[in-house]
């Protein structure tokens, strides 16, 4: 993997670049739709590529390991061939899912034992076998195994946690560097900065992660309940330390406003389930604000869902029709809403990229965060 910086905003730390992988080029800043179990919920792969214009999607190690399982994925030739997505893929290490299973997992120096949410069976994730698992899944970018601390989190717990995450990272790198990709294309490993919302711990973790000199770096453990201002403060500290010439990935973030503010701080890559999950519940993101399509006010509104979106150039779905579908619990309602939200997120980061290149990002961002916060 290679990363090429193309432009930087004059009034912020926002930047535009290109991540070059064996499965294609990803233009940054970028949002990655989440395909947890090998699928972005309610969306066909051809819609991801042609309608939404996604450049890279995310899969999850924990879920794919449990189902369909590594044997099936290996026989298929990896996730690209299994699900028919021929562009870049990134896999989360499963650390966040393990964090969310607090009642059925135990964290030790060796790794994490947990019980499957599917059948209750017992499993062990270690830094080594998580590297092996992601090699088999076959993503272009794979993540180090880490512990994602909760919020709030006691200082001493967060301190012990980052020290273990750093020890696990050394084991991840050793295993990764002593193994090969299984399917004839290159893979790259991103370490993850942790440290909860403690400035000194974030600074220490960022310095340790940068010292491993991998091709890209990630920031984890944010967007887990902390106030947005604390998220931005931690991001700013970490971005001031992580190398400028390598991509920075803020994991699990977030709202459209979160994304714009973190782009301004120097983040290049984002993922979040919010656009897909909220779509299935009737919340739509538009450039003029947020729509709850279930509200009575849209019952007889026959205007397009978003008049300005190019997604609807060939589609004629009205707010009233989508409201009807959602009220009737028709599957098509979830599909249309998901297409809309993902298209909006991809449009938003693409527009941010254009504004960075043209030198208009900072003023545009300040205007957009006001618009995006409105409830329509």
C-alpha positions as CSV (number, residue, x, y, z in Angstrom):
1,X,0.0,0.0,0.0
2,X,1.1,3.5,-0.8
3,X,-0.3,6.9,0.3
4,X,0.1,10.1,-1.7
5,X,-0.8,13.5,-0.3
6,X,-2.3,15.8,-2.9
7,X,-3.4,18.9,-1.1
8,X,-3.8,20.5,2.3
9,X,-6.2,23.1,3.5
10,X,-4.7,26.5,4.5
11,X,-6.9,27.2,7.5
12,X,-7.1,23.7,9.0
13,X,-5.3,20.4,9.0
14,X,-7.6,18.8,6.4
15,X,-5.9,17.1,3.6
16,X,-6.7,15.2,0.3
17,X,-4.8,12.2,-0.8
18,X,-4.8,8.8,-2.4
19,X,-4.4,5.3,-0.9
20,X,-3.1,3.0,-3.5
21,X,-3.8,-0.7,-3.0
22,X,-3.7,-3.8,-5.3
23,X,-7.5,-3.6,-5.6
24,X,-7.6,0.0,-6.6
25,X,-7.1,3.6,-5.5
26,X,-9.0,5.2,-2.6
27,X,-9.3,9.0,-2.8
28,X,-9.3,10.6,0.7
29,X,-10.9,11.8,2.8
30,X,-13.1,8.7,2.5
31,X,-16.0,7.1,4.3
32,X,-16.1,3.3,4.3
33,X,-19.6,1.6,4.4
34,X,-19.7,-1.1,7.0
35,X,-20.2,-4.6,5.7
36,X,-20.0,-6.4,9.0
37,X,-20.8,-10.0,7.9
38,X,-19.6,-9.6,4.3
39,X,-22.5,-7.5,3.2
40,X,-23.5,-3.8,3.6
41,X,-27.1,-4.4,4.9
42,X,-29.8,-3.9,2.3
43,X,-27.4,-3.0,-0.5
44,X,-26.2,-4.9,-3.6
45,X,-22.5,-4.8,-4.4
46,X,-23.4,-3.2,-7.8
47,X,-25.3,-0.5,-6.0
48,X,-22.3,0.2,-3.8
49,X,-20.1,0.6,-6.8
50,X,-22.4,2.3,-9.3
51,X,-25.0,4.2,-7.3
52,X,-23.3,5.0,-4.0
53,X,-19.8,5.2,-5.5
54,X,-18.1,3.5,-2.6
55,X,-14.4,3.0,-3.1
56,X,-13.7,0.7,-0.1
57,X,-15.9,-1.2,2.4
58,X,-15.3,-2.7,5.8
59,X,-15.7,-6.3,7.0
60,X,-15.5,-7.5,10.6
61,X,-13.2,-10.3,11.7
62,X,-15.3,-11.4,14.7
63,X,-18.4,-11.9,12.6
64,X,-16.8,-13.4,9.6
65,X,-14.7,-15.8,11.8
66,X,-17.9,-17.1,13.4
67,X,-20.0,-17.2,10.2
68,X,-19.4,-18.3,7.4
69,X,-16.1,-19.3,9.1
70,X,-12.5,-19.4,7.9
71,X,-12.7,-22.7,6.1
72,X,-15.4,-21.4,3.8
73,X,-13.7,-18.0,3.2
74,X,-10.4,-19.8,2.4
75,X,-12.0,-22.2,0.0
76,X,-13.7,-19.2,-1.8
77,X,-10.4,-17.5,-2.2
78,X,-11.0,-14.8,0.4
79,X,-13.8,-12.3,1.0
80,X,-13.3,-10.4,-2.3
81,X,-14.3,-13.5,-4.3
82,X,-16.8,-14.7,-1.7
83,X,-18.9,-11.6,-1.8
84,X,-18.0,-10.3,-5.3
85,X,-16.5,-7.0,-4.2
86,X,-13.5,-6.3,-6.4
87,X,-12.4,-3.0,-4.8
88,X,-10.4,-2.5,-1.6
89,X,-11.5,-4.0,1.7
90,X,-10.5,-3.3,5.3
91,X,-11.2,-5.6,8.2
92,X,-11.6,-4.6,11.8
93,X,-9.7,-6.9,14.1
94,X,-12.7,-7.8,16.3
95,X,-11.4,-5.8,19.2
96,X,-14.5,-3.6,19.3
97,X,-16.9,-6.5,19.2
98,X,-15.0,-8.2,22.0
99,X,-15.3,-4.9,24.0
100,X,-19.1,-4.9,23.4
101,X,-19.4,-8.5,24.7
102,X,-18.4,-7.4,28.2
103,X,-20.6,-10.0,29.9
104,X,-19.2,-13.0,28.0
105,X,-15.5,-12.4,27.6
106,X,-12.3,-12.4,29.6
107,X,-9.2,-10.3,28.8
108,X,-5.8,-11.7,29.6
109,X,-2.3,-11.1,28.4
110,X,-2.5,-14.1,26.1
111,X,-5.6,-12.7,24.4
112,X,-9.4,-12.6,24.9
113,X,-11.7,-15.6,25.5
114,X,-15.3,-15.0,24.6
115,X,-18.5,-16.9,23.8
116,X,-20.2,-16.7,20.4
117,X,-23.3,-14.5,20.3
118,X,-24.7,-17.2,17.9
119,X,-24.4,-20.4,19.8
120,X,-22.6,-19.7,23.0
121,X,-19.4,-21.6,21.9
122,X,-16.1,-20.6,23.5
123,X,-13.3,-19.0,21.4
124,X,-9.9,-17.4,21.9
125,X,-8.6,-14.4,20.0
126,X,-4.9,-13.6,20.3
127,X,-2.8,-11.1,18.4
128,X,-1.3,-14.0,16.4
129,X,-4.5,-15.8,15.4
130,X,-6.3,-12.5,14.6
131,X,-3.5,-11.8,12.1
132,X,-3.9,-15.3,10.6
133,X,-7.7,-14.8,10.5
134,X,-7.4,-11.5,8.6
135,X,-4.9,-13.0,6.2
136,X,-7.5,-15.7,5.4
137,X,-10.3,-13.1,5.1
138,X,-8.0,-11.4,2.6
139,X,-8.6,-7.7,3.3
140,X,-6.2,-5.1,1.7
141,X,-5.9,-3.3,5.1
142,X,-6.0,-5.3,8.3
143,X,-6.2,-3.9,11.9
144,X,-4.0,-4.8,14.9
145,X,-5.7,-6.5,17.8
146,X,-6.4,-4.1,20.6
147,X,-8.5,-3.5,23.6
148,X,-11.2,-0.8,23.2
149,X,-11.8,0.7,26.6
150,X,-15.3,1.9,27.6
151,X,-16.4,5.4,28.5
152,X,-16.2,6.4,31.2
153,X,-13.0,4.6,32.0
154,X,-10.8,4.9,35.1
155,X,-7.3,6.3,34.4
156,X,-5.4,3.4,35.8
157,X,-7.4,0.9,33.8
158,X,-6.9,2.9,30.6
159,X,-3.1,3.1,31.3
160,X,-2.8,-0.7,31.8
161,X,-5.0,-1.2,28.7
162,X,-2.8,0.8,26.4
163,X,0.3,-0.9,27.7
164,X,-1.2,-4.3,26.9
165,X,-2.5,-3.0,23.5
166,X,1.1,-2.0,22.7
167,X,2.5,-5.4,23.7
168,X,-0.2,-7.0,21.6
169,X,0.8,-4.8,18.7
170,X,4.4,-6.1,18.8
171,X,3.0,-9.6,18.6
172,X,0.7,-8.6,15.7
173,X,3.6,-7.1,13.8
174,X,5.9,-10.1,14.4
175,X,3.2,-12.5,13.2
176,X,2.2,-10.3,10.2
177,X,5.8,-9.8,9.1
178,X,6.5,-13.5,9.3
179,X,3.5,-14.5,7.2
180,X,2.4,-14.0,3.6
181,X,-0.8,-12.9,1.9
182,X,-2.7,-16.0,0.8
183,X,-4.2,-14.8,-2.5
184,X,-1.4,-13.1,-4.5
185,X,-2.0,-9.5,-3.5
186,X,-0.4,-7.4,-0.8
187,X,-1.9,-6.6,2.6
188,X,-1.0,-3.9,5.1
189,X,-1.3,-3.6,8.9
190,X,-2.6,-0.5,10.7
191,X,-1.8,-0.2,14.5
192,X,-4.5,1.5,16.7
193,X,-4.0,4.4,19.1
194,X,-5.9,4.0,22.4
195,X,-5.9,5.9,25.7
196,X,-9.6,6.8,26.4
197,X,-10.0,10.5,26.9
198,X,-6.7,11.1,28.8
199,X,-4.3,13.5,27.0
200,X,-1.1,12.0,28.4
201,X,-2.2,8.4,27.5
202,X,-3.3,9.4,24.0
203,X,0.0,11.2,23.5
204,X,2.0,8.2,24.8
205,X,0.0,5.7,22.7
206,X,0.4,7.8,19.5
207,X,4.1,8.0,20.0
208,X,4.4,4.2,20.5
209,X,2.2,3.5,17.5
210,X,4.2,5.9,15.3
211,X,7.4,4.2,16.3
212,X,6.3,1.0,14.6
213,X,6.5,2.8,11.3
214,X,3.6,0.9,9.6
215,X,2.0,2.1,6.3
216,X,-1.0,3.7,8.1
217,X,-2.3,4.3,11.6
218,X,-5.7,4.2,13.2
219,X,-7.4,5.9,16.2
220,X,-9.7,3.7,18.3
221,X,-11.7,4.0,21.5
222,X,-13.6,7.2,20.5
223,X,-17.3,7.6,19.7
224,X,-18.1,5.3,22.5
225,X,-20.2,7.7,24.5
226,X,-17.8,10.6,25.2
227,X,-18.8,14.2,24.4
228,X,-17.9,15.3,20.9
229,X,-15.6,18.0,22.2
230,X,-13.5,15.3,24.0
231,X,-13.4,13.3,20.8
232,X,-12.1,16.3,18.9
233,X,-9.5,17.1,21.6
234,X,-8.1,13.5,21.5
235,X,-8.1,13.4,17.7
236,X,-6.2,16.7,17.6
237,X,-3.5,15.5,20.0
238,X,-3.0,12.2,18.2
239,X,-2.9,13.8,14.7
240,X,-0.2,16.2,15.9
241,X,2.0,13.1,16.6
242,X,1.1,10.5,13.9
243,X,3.2,11.0,10.8
244,X,1.8,13.4,8.2
245,X,2.8,11.2,5.2
246,X,0.7,8.2,6.3
247,X,-3.1,7.8,6.3
248,X,-5.0,8.3,9.5
249,X,-8.2,6.3,10.2
250,X,-10.6,7.3,12.9
251,X,-12.6,4.2,13.7
252,X,-16.3,4.1,14.2
253,X,-17.0,7.8,13.6
254,X,-19.6,9.1,13.1
255,X,-22.3,11.7,12.4
256,X,-21.8,13.9,9.3
257,X,-20.8,16.8,11.6
258,X,-18.3,14.5,13.4
259,X,-16.8,13.6,10.1
260,X,-16.3,17.1,8.9
261,X,-14.8,18.3,12.1
262,X,-12.4,15.4,12.2
263,X,-11.4,15.9,8.6
264,X,-10.4,19.5,9.7
265,X,-8.2,17.9,12.3
266,X,-6.3,15.7,9.8
267,X,-8.3,12.4,9.6
268,X,-8.4,10.7,6.2
269,X,-10.6,7.6,6.7
270,X,-13.9,6.9,8.5
271,X,-16.4,4.1,9.0
272,X,-19.6,3.9,11.0
273,X,-22.8,1.9,11.1
274,X,-24.9,5.1,11.6
275,X,-25.9,5.8,8.0
276,X,-27.2,2.2,7.5
277,X,-28.6,1.6,11.0
278,X,-30.4,4.9,11.2
279,X,-31.7,4.5,7.6
280,X,-33.5,1.3,8.7
281,X,-35.1,3.3,11.5
282,X,-36.3,6.1,9.2
283,X,-33.6,8.7,9.9
284,X,-32.3,10.3,6.7
285,X,-29.3,12.6,6.4
286,X,-29.4,15.4,3.8
287,X,-27.3,18.4,3.0
288,X,-30.0,20.6,4.5
289,X,-30.4,18.6,7.7
290,X,-32.0,15.5,9.2
291,X,-35.3,14.0,8.2
292,X,-37.3,11.5,10.3
293,X,-39.2,10.1,7.4
294,X,-41.8,8.4,9.7
295,X,-43.2,11.8,10.7
296,X,-46.7,12.7,9.7
297,X,-45.5,15.8,7.9
298,X,-44.1,13.8,5.0
299,X,-47.3,11.8,4.4
300,X,-48.4,14.0,1.4
301,X,-45.0,15.4,0.4
302,X,-44.4,14.1,-3.1
303,X,-41.1,15.9,-3.6
304,X,-37.9,13.9,-4.0
305,X,-36.2,12.7,-0.9
306,X,-33.3,15.0,-1.6
307,X,-33.8,17.4,-4.6
308,X,-30.1,18.1,-4.9
309,X,-28.9,14.5,-4.8
310,X,-27.7,13.0,-8.1
311,X,-28.8,9.6,-6.7
312,X,-32.3,10.5,-7.8
313,X,-31.6,11.6,-11.3
314,X,-33.0,8.3,-12.6
315,X,-35.1,7.4,-9.5
316,X,-38.4,9.0,-8.6
317,X,-38.9,8.1,-5.0
318,X,-40.8,10.8,-3.0
319,X,-40.8,11.4,0.7
320,X,-44.4,10.4,0.8
321,X,-43.7,7.0,-0.9
322,X,-40.7,6.3,1.4
323,X,-42.8,7.2,4.5
324,X,-45.5,4.7,3.3
325,X,-42.9,2.0,2.8
326,X,-41.4,2.5,6.2
327,X,-44.9,2.6,7.9
328,X,-45.8,-0.6,6.1
329,X,-42.5,-2.3,7.1
330,X,-41.7,-3.0,3.5
331,X,-38.1,-4.1,2.9
332,X,-37.8,-1.7,0.0
333,X,-38.1,1.2,2.4
334,X,-35.0,0.1,4.3
335,X,-33.2,-0.4,0.9
336,X,-34.1,3.1,-0.4
337,X,-33.2,4.8,2.9
338,X,-29.9,3.0,3.1
339,X,-29.0,3.8,-0.4
340,X,-29.8,7.5,0.3
341,X,-27.8,7.7,3.5
342,X,-24.7,6.0,2.2
343,X,-24.8,8.1,-1.0
344,X,-25.0,11.2,1.2
345,X,-22.0,10.2,3.3
346,X,-19.9,9.4,0.2
347,X,-21.0,12.7,-1.4
348,X,-20.1,14.6,1.8
349,X,-16.5,13.3,2.0
350,X,-16.1,13.7,-1.8
351,X,-17.3,17.3,-1.5
352,X,-14.9,17.9,1.4
353,X,-12.0,16.5,-0.8
354,X,-12.9,19.0,-3.6
355,X,-13.1,21.9,-1.2
356,X,-9.7,21.0,0.2
357,X,-8.2,20.9,-3.2
358,X,-9.8,24.2,-4.2
359,X,-8.8,25.9,-1.0
360,X,-12.4,26.5,0.2
361,X,-12.7,23.7,2.8
362,X,-12.7,25.6,6.1
363,X,-15.4,28.1,5.2
364,X,-17.5,25.4,3.6
365,X,-17.2,23.1,6.6
366,X,-18.3,25.9,9.0
367,X,-21.4,26.5,6.8
368,X,-22.2,22.8,6.4
369,X,-22.0,21.9,10.2
370,X,-24.8,24.5,10.8
371,X,-27.0,23.1,7.9
372,X,-26.4,19.5,8.9
373,X,-27.5,20.0,12.5
374,X,-31.0,21.2,11.5
375,X,-34.0,18.9,12.1
376,X,-36.3,19.2,9.1
